[in-house]
Amino acid sequence: MDIKSYQAIRRAIFIIIILVSLTPLLTLISVTAFGFHTAYRSKVMAYLDQLVEKHALNIDTFLFEKLANIRVMALSRSIEELSDEALLNYLLSNLQEGHNAVFVDLGLVNEHGVQIAYAGPFKLGRADYSDARWFKEALQNRVYISDVFTGLRGLPHFIVAVKKRVGDDRYILRSTIDFGAFNRLVENTRMGQTGFAFVINRDAALQTHSREDLTELISMLGQKFWGQEPETLSPPPSQNEDAWASFSVDRSITERPVHHFTGKNAVTGKSAIFVSTFLKNNDWALVYVQDRADAFASLYKARNLSLLVLLIGGIAIVIMASILSKRMSDRIRTMDLEKQMMNEKVIEAGKLASVGELAAGIAHEINNPVAIMVEESGWIGDLLEEDEFKKTDNLTEIQRALTQIQTQGARCKAITHKLLSFARKTDPMERDVDINSLIMEVVEMSRQQARYANVRINTNLSDNLSHVTVSPSEMQQVLLNLINNALDAMDKKEGGLLSISTRMEEGFVKVDVSDTGSGIPDANLKRIFDPFFTTKPVGKGTGLGLSIVHGIMEKMNGKITVNSAVGVGTTFHLYLPVTQKATDERP
């Protein structure tokens, strides 16, 4: 088949799977969502009604409990007793102790508005309340709870007062109630993230903490509650002395009407639900406001979840249809990628083999002239033993030069032997080695290079380490590679610290080589042991050093790991198995 035929089959499978799968899924989600929406909406509104009713009862209970305390005090004490400020302070202390300091002060006011006795934290003795609104209204009622006002102290508060008659004289026993406690009681009426409550009076004035963004809303609510729509709300009570005295908080539960309507939340600017009821014998109104999106969050969450399920189902169906039609092409593509990766590995292996052959050739080419140089230096040494040369003035200097030629020739021979060992994959002689001594030899070899790089070398070698069975030359190669990499990683101007430490750990001799260089990024950590992988500039690194180190460690039945942090440094961990003899001898 040609490409167009495969595309036609893929389109047919795609359409059939979508029609068969999505039709019942859409039907089920639509029916379920409609039923859940209706039931949940009714449940939320009922819960909000109960929430407002419950908190309105708590607020009324708070108010009339405080009023009852003052009323009992007025009935049980004579005017002479209440005029005694020492007794008044004692009564206030008892009230505060029993009610968590809700009662701020206590005062006795005569019918002329003059406070004749006072107990409390403010200097209100002989205060004149004759022009105060609360005083005038308190004289007209047997008991009284004022609106929130600032008064003489300039702080928001409200007063509970009880009128007491003595003959033709009238006295008012008053107490200031802590506004903070009352405000917290109102603010506890909340649910969700946007729900909040506040209290207003007949004058559309806030009785809790004021908010500038509620001005327009409060004006509208005041008109709604006590303005032109009395038929939809509870009418205000009669303003006579018996109205407050006969009030019953328990009875208010069944007689308290709750209303809810919709509007705009002046705080968030979103569509909101308003739930309200009356407090304090219909003089106050408790209003609860919550954004519709917040109140019906679970409903919207369920709706969104249904849409998400539908979306995921649709995506899964689309993906399955696409997979069925594209599986063959994906498999071919995967095989091509694997073939390409194999070719890259073959090329890298070829490069490594070429490097080995080149190393072998160089070793042979260097080894022959070096051998001749050593032989010739020996022959010259023999000539110097003859009498005719013993009288030469520079005999000592010539002998020193010959000794140096022989020493350096031996070094060249050892180097070419290592190159041949690497190229031919020969196994160098392994023997029991004191790893600390080997490390110190390599450190001494690298110390001059470290000074040039402005790097300090610090060794922390543990005593009484077990011997390890390794090839000394290969182990030197491993350590030199790691030390050279560490020196390259540190800035030559700022320098750094190269630390080498040893210790025993779980049957291994562990060697740590740490530097304070630039560190290795996480993206490169998994590739640092790959052949030809290097982050050095072109011409400064072959990418073979760590690959050779990794191969040597595996051949010695050891392992190498690395930890690195960019900007902090890098630590290579070498694990060398101890010899069996050393393991048996350890206690």
Steps between C-alpha positions, in 0.01 A plus 500: 500500500603858440504775763148624412347155565652484848372851572144402398503195731634711786221760455228234497625336820534841661136603427347166608682493834395858580130443417472172689687622807400865545121470446422299820761695694338835413152371583604365841684815602213730393232312698717465809609865495143632482380292796803583712473872423137519616556302821822672598362850445210432739740350754730803495218749549360298790842484660551876467159560662599279793840668526350847525227385741757335725732801514211743543390297802856506637523877457160563659591265783824693551315834510216401728719296730704814571181701541364239743817520710463877540126465567557247779756734653257794485220299660715346777683816609371825644590841364716563810699182429534577131617853585795352693785492245693242703204261478454594136865406428445171683189424291684591177789272595258210551336569164832511319623183665186311408472631143859524371521879545207565264373765743732801466359728770199558724324826587194643678337801331225714655199623309681823416763311305781543754703191583509493881707181536747336261723192491729439206827586324393846377467833675124534459400600852227769500471463121196676355288280271191724497533566126599145409251315284542175690419675831180653367382169357602308813275726711205399279555122538533260787810342342702625205782401263647791306635511147876506450641851535828674587380717790729689739789254456516523120500120472220281362295340777142443605318510829255276683287690751228426757264761645439490875228703674531622857188693580467772240869486415638301212850359472681324216747218576715475190794289380722528193537174305832415333450577133779262395330198655170590335668565164682164508172327574354651183807436286490131593193479279683395190537212260732451206752760388276799423225463760477774763233648726422841642228667707312821416242700695186684398705801389694280256812538714750221549509349848821307429834608352426745221603447141495778243406264221171410673350849508272458199404146600410601857283785378312261272454244779377760747232605251413135435469402868333806654393702196248438224470122517365423847262236370785267414682541832419493869359834623687686775380442857293747698711757682372466855655393824357147487642419158852429621399356832284230342753403237595130499807374315366143486180623341694694239620180331157419364394859448820618331438537123792432266512658156738444212537687175764553235700806410852628443772453761640850554831351620577264212273652234353157423150357517424410860239338727364707790345330803357722776301492821418739784676543834427686822125506468520600131713809570802342332540278196765231454603480133710216359658546154676238291595483134288256304814341359626442854167381642454251218871415475439128542226511239723680254785266591281200422396664175860570408593146599230365270630716218853387580392135491330565168807679369738228619273232357483681169876549493556134585271395219674732255840374611394135467366558151817679405721227650321223310560676169855610568644198682681362200667830407603554863660155513696563181614834637614333822703244304663776296595685817651186651697440181632856506608465864676172420688666215615777734631243748684316222662828392605575859642147538692550176639827631611329820669221302677758283623677811634169633682424176642852492620462860669169415675653200620799698625272777703290254640805325606663826626182669776430242677840508465510876667160527787620277538813713524292816754265341711786374497667838623175652779478241606857575504411869734212426732731300521736792653221708812509282801690633515755223150629591535487878708815490223695324396811695124444443505129579255534791257709296517256209430205732201685649362568149541135405318390815214741420482366141474144628233597760283685250546223246366253756198727551438513127517123487241470779272744318522312171430178689176654633401613153554148367305359791205729420515433124534121524260460794770316694445429866769672705639311796268522801632479854415596855544875536487748786262750345616785727860469376380490140291813554793688653718411199240637259452811714874570491496459122211748470609752762696720258205511258270590792723789599487631144116477514496679839337195663572361846503121541373366830525130595307329776612137487370251753750282684490119506329463164484152351714437193331490161589283200546736207742584223706788639546656157127485425411634843744786442330564166160515673620742768689719251193527276281606791759746634555656157124536446469665843780745421337588166164558673639769732572857395875568477464854633283425800649153553328247719538195724555140390426249777586129496381275782491126572303281739351152536136460405305171480787278383645761264778752523330824404701780338334842464643761261326836554548842344346844545460558129204605289315168537323285242142582385239228561448460126864391456539274806357194324737539204835581656619135475402470132791483253576827319262702717668820615399853595850639440574721198604338173861389519513494883329171570437166328219377725691174569638566851195416711401220260840334559468557876157334500635201304798456734280510810263237358794276404625517860149400627462845645267786415501876461219746585475876490319779685505853368331834551537792261700780661599280798725225368527132408591186694594167339469190721724199423411164659790251495442143624747394769713188447363175637808460720450844651131426556582177689760673717272788605342439845 
